[in-house]
Amino acid sequence: MDRLTELTSFIHASESGSFSAAARELGLSQPAVSQQIRALEKRLGVRLFDRTTRYVSPTEAGRRYLERARDIIERLEEADRSVGCLESKMCGRLAVGAPASFGAGVLGNYLIEFKRTYPELIFDVALTDSFVDVIAERLDVVIRMGTINDNRLIVRKLGMMERRLAATPDYLDRMGRPRRPQDLAEHDYLLYAHITTRDIVPLTGPGGEKAEVRIRPTMCSNNSLLNQQALLFGIGIGLGHKVMLDPLVARGRLEYVLPDWHYAPHHVHAVYPSNRFIPLKVRRFVDGFTEHLAAMGALVDDKKAYTSKETAPA
């Protein structure tokens, strides 16, 4: 029996929860699909499904096998597409993930221009500040910040981005402008929940001196877009990427707080699932995005990176 046919039937049955539904999707009979699944289980020597009269669901072994089976079929589909779709045309699905505010404020413009350049690409974009399992979500590439410890993934460092504290002029007129890091303790602070230092703000001064200040959060959110909105409404002092704050500062909507003191620059990475080859469209997308960040002046040299205990998943 054709092993690829077995894999296809297995994937469709797993995703639909029914041998009958899988048979309809594949244009086969239900007995044919059942026979293929039984042959696959016999060859592997394991039970891949828990069966009831109404539905089937993968066993633990079946779930592990499903991940690999999908990968095999995706590789074959990618090979088929490469024959009919010239590399220069850049077609097919491109699934991209990124943190919410960074995706909307920095990645978004580049992504739209990339789509205009390669109109045959079909983008599937997920913007979230929550941890994203790149493999489980079947993403081609995810932009992540901070330190990454996952040996399942291929990690490409794109550079480092400078971060600053800011607030609205109205808030600072009402509450006073901090003159030294310790003054932050007396201010309302907008805390981003994914920062691991929590209510400790580590700063580096103009001469390399260090300061750690325990702040008073007036709001804590796991959504960076909400934090940015609260910042613009004058709720308190907050942290942001300089490349996103600069236009707001230039228009007078925000003002930098303790401008001579810096939060540690943020590592920016492109992350790929390691069990799949990296298609040309993904490589070209990431190469172009790196150039886009550099052209925006968003990246700082490693020699300007300040040591910090803070890392944040994204």
N, C-alpha and C positions, 0 to 999 in steps of 0.2 A: 504493500500500500504506500502511496506517495506521502512522504513524511511532511512535506510542506502543506498538503491538503489536511493532514491531521492537525498540524499547528494552527491553520486557519480556522478549522472547525472548533478547536479547543478555545481559541481567543474569542470567537463569536459566542460560544456557549457561556464562557466566563462573563462576558460583558452583558449579555442579554438575560442570563439566569435561567435559560431554557434551551433544551436541545431542539424543540420544535421551532422556537424563534430563530435560532441559529440556522436551522435548515431553510426557513423562509428567506432569510437574508442571503444565503448562499445559493439558493435555487436548487436545493437537494431535498431528498426525503428525510423524514425524521429518523427512520431506521438506519439510513446511510451515515448520518452524523453520529448516532449512538455507536455504530460499529467502528467508526474511526476513533472515537474517544476510548472505547474498550481496547482497541488495538494499541493505542498510545499508552494506556495504563499498563497493559500487559508487557509492552516493550520496556517501559521504565521500571516496572516492578513496584509501583506505588499507586495509591488511590488519589486521583486528582480532584474528584468532586464528592461532596455530600449530596445525596439524592433524596428527594421526597416525591410524592405524586404530583406536586404542583410546580416545583422549581428545583434547580441545582445551584450549588454555590461551591466555589473552590475551597479545597482543604488548605492547610498551611503549606503543604508541598505544592499544591496547585497554584497558590498565590506566588510562591517563589518562581515556579516554572513560567507563570504568565508574564512576569517581568522580562525574562530572557526571551520568551517566544515573541513578545511584541518587538523587542529589539531586533530579532532576526528578520521579521517581516518588514520593519521599517527600513532596515538596510537594503533589503531587496527592492522595496518601493523607491528608495532613493536612487538605487542603481538604474531602475527602469526609467525614472524621471530624467536622469542624466543623459540618457540616450535621446529622448525626445525634446529635451530642454537644454539648449546651449548654455554653457556656463556664463557667457556674457549676458544672457537674458535674465538670469537670476530670478527663477520662478519657484513657486511652491510655498508651503507654510513656513513661517518663521515665528517661533514662540519665544517671547522676551519677557523677563521679569525685572522689577526694580522697586526700590522704596518709593512710597507714595509721593512726597513732595519733591524729591529728587527727580523722579520719573516725569512728573508734571512740569517742573520748572527748568530742568536741564536736558533730560533725555528726550522730552516730547518734541521739541523743535527739530532736533536731529532726526528723530524717527520719521517725522512727516516728510522731511526733505529726502530721506533715504527711500521712502515709499514713492515719492514723485520720480526719483531717479530710476527706480526699478518697479514699475507699476504692476508687474505680474506677480510680485510677492504678495502673499496673504499674511498679514500680521495678526498674531494672537498675543495681546499684551496684558500682563497681570501686574498692577501696581498695588503693593501692599507693604506695610511695615512689619508684618508678621514673618516669622521664619518660613521660607518656602523650600520644600523638598524638591530639588531640581529634577531628580530622577522620577519620583512618584508623580509629579505634575507634568512630566514629559515636556519640559522646557528645553529649548535649544541653548539659551544663554541667559544668565541672570547677572545683573549688576549688583554687587554687594559692597557694603562698607565694613571697616573694622577688620578684626582678625578672623580667619577662617580655619577651622580645624575639622576637616572631613576628608579622609583619604579616598573616598569614592569619587571625588571631584577633581577636575583639572582647573587650576586657578591661575589666571593671568593677571598680574598686577598692571594696572593702567597708570597709576601715579598716586599723588597725594593731594588732597584738597584742604585749603585753609578754612578754619572755622572762627567765628567771632561771636561775641555777646552783643546784643542790640536791644533797643526799646524805642517806643515812640517819643518824639520830643515832648508831647503833652504829658506822658507819664513821668518823664524825667523832670519837667517843670514842676509837677505836683509833688513828687517824692524825693527830688534831689538827685544830683549826678554823682555816682560813686567816684571817689578820688583814689581809692586804694582797694585791693581785692577784698579786704576784711569788711568793707562797707556793703558788700553784696548780702551779708547776713541780715541786714536791716530792710531788704527789699523783697517784694513779691517776685517769685521766680516761676517760670513756665518749664516744668520738668518733662523731658522726653523719657517715657517709661523704659525704653530699650537700652538706655545708657547704664552700664553696669556699675558706675561709681555712684549712681543714685543721687543722694542729696549732698554729695561732695563735689565741688567744682575745682578741678586742678588747672592752674594757670602758670604760664611762663612769662617772666617780665623781660624788658628790653635788654637787660644785662645777663639773661639766663637764669635769674633767680626764680625759685619755685614758691608757689603759694597754694594751699588747699583750704577752701572755705566751705563751711557747712551752710547751705542755703535754706530758705524757707519757701517750699513750694506752695504756690497759691492754686496751681492746677497741675495735675499729672495726667498725661495722655499717651496712649500707645500709637497715636496717629499724628504724623508730622504735619499733615495739612491743617489739622485742627490747631496744633500748636502755633503754626504760622499765622492762622487767622486770629487767634487770641493775641498774639504779639502785635499785629497791626491794629487791634482794637484797644491797645494800651492797657492790657491786663497786668503786664509785668515785664520782666527782663527774660530774654530767651536766647538760645544758642542756634546758630544757623551756618550754612556754608556761605563763605564770603561771596562767591560768584552769584549766589541767589540774593544776597542782601545788598550788594553794591548798587543795583538799579533803584532799589527802594530808598537807600540812603541818598543817592543822587537826586531823587525827586522830593526829598525832605520828609518822606513818610516814616523813616526810621533814622536812628542815630546810633552810632557805635558806642558801646559802653566799655570803659577802660581800654581805649584803643591801643595803648602800648603793651597791653597784656594779651596773651594769646592762649586759646585752647589748642591742644595738640592737633596738627593736621590729621585728616582722616585718610586711611588707605582706601583706595577704590579698586575693585577687582571685577574682572569678567570671569564668570564661573560656568563651566561646562560639565555635563555628565561624562565621566571618564570611560564608560563602557560603550561609547559610540564614537565614531570618527567625527571630526569637525567639518561640516560641509563648507564649501566655498562661500555661500551666502552669509554664514555665521562669521567666518574669518573676516570677510569684507566689511560686515556690519561693525564688528569690534574694532578693526583697524581704523575705520572712518570715525567712529565715536571717540577713539583716543585722540585723533587729530582735531576733532571738534572741541574737545575739552581743552586741548593746548591752545587752539585759536581763540577760545573765550578767555584765556588767561586763568583758567580754573585750577590748573595744576601748579604745585610748588615743588622746588627741588628737594631731593631727599636730605640734602645737607641743612635745609631749613626746618626739617622735621624735629619737633620737640618731643622728648621722652614723656610718656604718659602711661598711667595704669589703665586708662579707659579703653574699652573696646565695645563695639555695639553691633549686634547682628542686624542684617537688613535683607 
